């Protein structure tokens, strides 16, 4: 029996898997989901960035 991938929900930690994105390989936290996109918060020392990304470009971390 094959296991289904867990859904990405708000509060999940995700890693960007999109080679065309400058955020490829970055890990962030899902803040909210709307349709097929998620708002992901990236934190890095003295900066925070909230970026909207496609769900298909995100992998659970």
N, CA, C and O atoms as CSV, one atom per row, in Angstrom:
chain,resi,resn,atom,element,x,y,z
A,1,UNK,N,N,0.847,-1.176,0.000
A,1,UNK,CA,C,0.000,0.000,0.000
A,1,UNK,C,C,0.896,1.244,0.000
A,1,UNK,O,O,1.752,1.393,0.873
A,2,UNK,N,N,0.701,2.129,-0.971
A,2,UNK,CA,C,1.506,3.344,-1.075
A,2,UNK,C,C,0.955,4.411,-0.141
A,2,UNK,O,O,-0.257,4.601,-0.038
A,3,UNK,N,N,1.875,5.112,0.544
A,3,UNK,CA,C,1.428,6.165,1.447
A,3,UNK,C,C,1.326,7.482,0.683
A,3,UNK,O,O,2.186,7.799,-0.139
A,4,UNK,N,N,0.297,8.224,0.954
A,4,UNK,CA,C,0.110,9.525,0.312
A,4,UNK,C,C,0.974,10.563,1.007
A,4,UNK,O,O,1.212,10.490,2.212
A,5,UNK,N,N,1.440,11.531,0.227
A,5,UNK,CA,C,2.251,12.602,0.805
A,5,UNK,C,C,1.378,13.450,1.725
A,5,UNK,O,O,0.214,13.714,1.424
A,6,UNK,N,N,1.942,13.865,2.830
A,6,UNK,CA,C,1.209,14.700,3.777
A,6,UNK,C,C,0.930,16.057,3.147
A,6,UNK,O,O,1.792,16.601,2.458
A,7,UNK,N,N,-0.241,16.606,3.365
A,7,UNK,CA,C,-0.547,17.923,2.790
A,7,UNK,C,C,0.260,19.027,3.471
A,7,UNK,O,O,0.635,18.912,4.638
A,8,UNK,N,N,0.515,20.077,2.736
A,8,UNK,CA,C,1.189,21.245,3.301
A,8,UNK,C,C,0.117,22.145,3.898
A,8,UNK,O,O,-0.798,22.579,3.199
A,9,UNK,N,N,0.234,22.420,5.184
A,9,UNK,CA,C,-0.746,23.229,5.904
A,9,UNK,C,C,-0.054,24.436,6.527
A,9,UNK,O,O,1.166,24.428,6.689
A,10,UNK,N,N,-0.822,25.485,6.883
A,10,UNK,CA,C,-0.220,26.623,7.574
A,10,UNK,C,C,0.512,26.167,8.836
A,10,UNK,O,O,0.006,25.347,9.603
A,11,UNK,N,N,1.704,26.711,9.033
A,11,UNK,CA,C,2.537,26.338,10.162
A,11,UNK,C,C,3.590,25.309,9.804
A,11,UNK,O,O,4.505,25.061,10.589
A,12,UNK,N,N,3.476,24.704,8.623
A,12,UNK,CA,C,4.444,23.690,8.202
A,12,UNK,C,C,5.762,24.336,7.785
A,12,UNK,O,O,5.789,25.460,7.283
A,13,UNK,N,N,6.841,23.609,8.000
A,13,UNK,CA,C,8.153,24.025,7.525
A,13,UNK,C,C,8.346,23.406,6.152
A,13,UNK,O,O,8.171,22.199,5.984
A,14,UNK,N,N,8.705,24.224,5.168
A,14,UNK,CA,C,8.855,23.756,3.790
A,14,UNK,C,C,10.183,24.226,3.209
A,14,UNK,O,O,10.770,25.205,3.671
A,15,UNK,N,N,10.644,23.510,2.187
A,15,UNK,CA,C,11.838,23.870,1.440
A,15,UNK,C,C,11.438,24.103,-0.010
A,15,UNK,O,O,10.660,23.335,-0.576
A,16,UNK,N,N,11.966,25.152,-0.605
A,16,UNK,CA,C,11.652,25.494,-1.997
A,16,UNK,C,C,12.433,24.574,-2.923
A,16,UNK,O,O,13.648,24.429,-2.787
A,17,UNK,N,N,11.727,23.950,-3.871
A,17,UNK,CA,C,12.327,23.053,-4.854
A,17,UNK,C,C,11.988,23.554,-6.254
A,17,UNK,O,O,11.245,22.898,-6.984
A,18,UNK,N,N,12.526,24.707,-6.632
A,18,UNK,CA,C,12.292,25.316,-7.945
A,18,UNK,C,C,13.609,25.916,-8.415
A,18,UNK,O,O,14.047,26.936,-7.883
A,19,UNK,N,N,14.244,25.299,-9.402
A,19,UNK,CA,C,15.571,25.739,-9.836
A,19,UNK,C,C,15.555,27.119,-10.482
A,19,UNK,O,O,16.612,27.733,-10.623
A,20,UNK,N,N,14.389,27.626,-10.878
A,20,UNK,CA,C,14.313,28.956,-11.480
A,20,UNK,C,C,14.100,30.055,-10.448
A,20,UNK,O,O,14.090,31.235,-10.800
A,21,UNK,N,N,13.931,29.692,-9.189
A,21,UNK,CA,C,13.665,30.660,-8.127
A,21,UNK,C,C,14.945,31.020,-7.382
A,21,UNK,O,O,15.805,30.168,-7.160
A,22,UNK,N,N,15.062,32.287,-6.998
A,22,UNK,CA,C,16.214,32.695,-6.186
A,22,UNK,C,C,16.108,32.120,-4.777
A,22,UNK,O,O,17.081,32.150,-4.024
A,23,UNK,N,N,14.948,31.600,-4.415
A,23,UNK,CA,C,14.738,31.001,-3.098
A,23,UNK,C,C,14.938,29.488,-3.109
A,23,UNK,O,O,14.665,28.832,-2.103
A,24,UNK,N,N,15.404,28.920,-4.214
A,24,UNK,CA,C,15.623,27.479,-4.315
A,24,UNK,C,C,16.545,27.013,-3.190
A,24,UNK,O,O,17.648,27.532,-3.016
A,25,UNK,N,N,16.074,26.026,-2.431
A,25,UNK,CA,C,16.850,25.490,-1.320
A,25,UNK,C,C,16.600,26.177,0.007
A,25,UNK,O,O,17.021,25.674,1.048
A,26,UNK,N,N,15.918,27.328,-0.005
A,26,UNK,CA,C,15.619,28.021,1.247
A,26,UNK,C,C,14.512,27.277,1.990
A,26,UNK,O,O,13.652,26.647,1.375
A,27,UNK,N,N,14.545,27.358,3.308
A,27,UNK,CA,C,13.524,26.756,4.153
A,27,UNK,C,C,12.764,27.863,4.863
A,27,UNK,O,O,13.359,28.797,5.401
A,28,UNK,N,N,11.428,27.746,4.856
A,28,UNK,CA,C,10.597,28.755,5.504
A,28,UNK,C,C,9.355,28.137,6.116
A,28,UNK,O,O,9.189,26.918,6.120
A,29,UNK,N,N,8.485,28.992,6.633
A,29,UNK,CA,C,7.266,28.567,7.315
A,29,UNK,C,C,6.048,29.037,6.526
A,29,UNK,O,O,5.969,30.201,6.135
A,30,UNK,N,N,5.103,28.136,6.293
A,30,UNK,CA,C,3.873,28.488,5.585
A,30,UNK,C,C,3.001,29.323,6.516
A,30,UNK,O,O,2.694,28.902,7.631
A,31,UNK,N,N,2.604,30.508,6.053
A,31,UNK,CA,C,1.758,31.397,6.838
A,31,UNK,C,C,0.280,31.226,6.485
A,31,UNK,O,O,-0.576,31.166,7.367
A,32,UNK,N,N,-0.004,31.148,5.188
A,32,UNK,CA,C,-1.391,30.962,4.749
A,32,UNK,C,C,-1.391,30.338,3.360
A,32,UNK,O,O,-0.395,30.394,2.639
A,33,UNK,N,N,-2.535,29.738,2.993
A,33,UNK,CA,C,-2.680,29.088,1.694
A,33,UNK,C,C,-3.939,29.628,1.041
A,33,UNK,O,O,-4.976,29.776,1.688
A,34,UNK,N,N,-3.837,29.921,-0.252
A,34,UNK,CA,C,-4.976,30.389,-1.028
A,34,UNK,C,C,-4.901,29.753,-2.404
A,34,UNK,O,O,-3.998,30.046,-3.188
A,35,UNK,N,N,-5.854,28.883,-2.691
A,35,UNK,CA,C,-5.844,28.194,-3.977
A,35,UNK,C,C,-4.643,27.281,-4.095
A,35,UNK,O,O,-4.435,26.403,-3.258
A,36,UNK,N,N,-3.843,27.490,-5.148
A,36,UNK,CA,C,-2.659,26.653,-5.361
A,36,UNK,C,C,-1.370,27.373,-4.962
A,36,UNK,O,O,-0.285,26.991,-5.401
A,37,UNK,N,N,-1.486,28.410,-4.135
A,37,UNK,CA,C,-0.320,29.178,-3.699
A,37,UNK,C,C,-0.270,29.260,-2.178
A,37,UNK,O,O,-1.283,29.160,-1.487
A,38,UNK,N,N,0.953,29.447,-1.688
A,38,UNK,CA,C,1.162,29.573,-0.248
A,38,UNK,C,C,2.042,30.777,0.023
A,38,UNK,O,O,2.967,31.057,-0.739
A,39,UNK,N,N,1.764,31.485,1.096
A,39,UNK,CA,C,2.626,32.570,1.557
A,39,UNK,C,C,3.633,31.944,2.515
A,39,UNK,O,O,3.264,31.380,3.545
A,40,UNK,N,N,4.915,32.054,2.156
A,40,UNK,CA,C,5.981,31.423,2.935
A,40,UNK,C,C,6.845,32.513,3.555
A,40,UNK,O,O,7.298,33.425,2.864
A,41,UNK,N,N,7.070,32.412,4.861
A,41,UNK,CA,C,7.896,33.367,5.584
A,41,UNK,C,C,9.310,32.822,5.692
A,41,UNK,O,O,9.536,31.739,6.231
A,42,UNK,N,N,10.266,33.598,5.168
A,42,UNK,CA,C,11.682,33.266,5.287
A,42,UNK,C,C,12.287,34.222,6.297
A,42,UNK,O,O,12.079,35.432,6.208
A,43,UNK,N,N,13.034,33.695,7.256
A,43,UNK,CA,C,13.674,34.515,8.286
A,43,UNK,C,C,15.171,34.283,8.211
A,43,UNK,O,O,15.627,33.148,8.073
A,44,UNK,N,N,15.926,35.356,8.303
A,44,UNK,CA,C,17.372,35.202,8.236
A,44,UNK,C,C,18.100,36.270,9.008
A,44,UNK,O,O,18.495,37.284,8.433
A,45,UNK,N,N,18.286,36.072,10.279
A,45,UNK,CA,C,19.040,37.036,11.073
A,45,UNK,C,C,18.320,38.363,11.189
A,45,UNK,O,O,17.372,38.491,11.964
A,46,UNK,N,N,18.764,39.362,10.420
A,46,UNK,CA,C,18.172,40.699,10.528
A,46,UNK,C,C,17.155,40.982,9.431
A,46,UNK,O,O,16.802,42.142,9.216
A,47,UNK,N,N,16.667,39.947,8.725
A,47,UNK,CA,C,15.661,40.181,7.692
A,47,UNK,C,C,14.575,39.112,7.748
A,47,UNK,O,O,14.823,37.969,8.132
A,48,UNK,N,N,13.382,39.505,7.361
A,48,UNK,CA,C,12.239,38.603,7.183
A,48,UNK,C,C,11.638,38.909,5.831
A,48,UNK,O,O,11.585,40.069,5.423
A,49,UNK,N,N,11.183,37.883,5.130
A,49,UNK,CA,C,10.598,38.089,3.808
A,49,UNK,C,C,9.416,37.149,3.660
A,49,UNK,O,O,9.544,35.949,3.903
A,50,UNK,N,N,8.261,37.681,3.262
A,50,UNK,CA,C,7.071,36.882,3.016
A,50,UNK,C,C,6.880,36.818,1.507
A,50,UNK,O,O,6.686,37.846,0.858
A,51,UNK,N,N,6.933,35.609,0.947
A,51,UNK,CA,C,6.872,35.411,-0.491
A,51,UNK,C,C,5.755,34.435,-0.821
A,51,UNK,O,O,5.591,33.422,-0.141
A,52,UNK,N,N,4.982,34.736,-1.868
A,52,UNK,CA,C,3.935,33.839,-2.341
A,52,UNK,C,C,4.548,32.879,-3.354
A,52,UNK,O,O,5.190,33.305,-4.314
A,53,UNK,N,N,4.346,31.582,-3.136
A,53,UNK,CA,C,4.930,30.560,-4.006
A,53,UNK,C,C,3.882,29.516,-4.357
A,53,UNK,O,O,2.902,29.339,-3.633
A,54,UNK,N,N,4.095,28.828,-5.470
A,54,UNK,CA,C,3.198,27.735,-5.861
A,54,UNK,C,C,3.426,26.539,-4.943
A,54,UNK,O,O,4.564,26.226,-4.591
A,55,UNK,N,N,2.343,25.876,-4.561
A,55,UNK,CA,C,2.442,24.713,-3.683
A,55,UNK,C,C,3.278,23.600,-4.305
A,55,UNK,O,O,3.975,22.872,-3.598
A,56,UNK,N,N,3.208,23.468,-5.640
A,56,UNK,CA,C,3.957,22.387,-6.291
A,56,UNK,C,C,5.469,22.606,-6.215
A,56,UNK,O,O,6.236,21.671,-6.445
A,57,UNK,N,N,5.910,23.828,-5.895
A,57,UNK,CA,C,7.329,24.121,-5.766
A,57,UNK,C,C,7.837,23.974,-4.334
A,57,UNK,O,O,8.995,24.285,-4.054
A,58,UNK,N,N,6.988,23.506,-3.431
A,58,UNK,CA,C,7.348,23.365,-2.024
A,58,UNK,C,C,7.354,21.909,-1.602
A,58,UNK,O,O,6.502,21.123,-2.018
A,59,UNK,N,N,8.324,21.558,-0.771
A,59,UNK,CA,C,8.427,20.207,-0.218
A,59,UNK,C,C,8.461,20.315,1.296
A,59,UNK,O,O,9.137,21.196,1.828
A,60,UNK,N,N,7.751,19.446,2.009
A,60,UNK,CA,C,7.838,19.470,3.466
A,60,UNK,C,C,9.278,19.244,3.910
A,60,UNK,O,O,9.976,18.387,3.367
A,61,UNK,N,N,9.716,20.013,4.895
A,61,UNK,CA,C,11.105,19.887,5.370
A,61,UNK,C,C,11.206,18.897,6.503
A,61,UNK,O,O,12.296,18.665,7.025
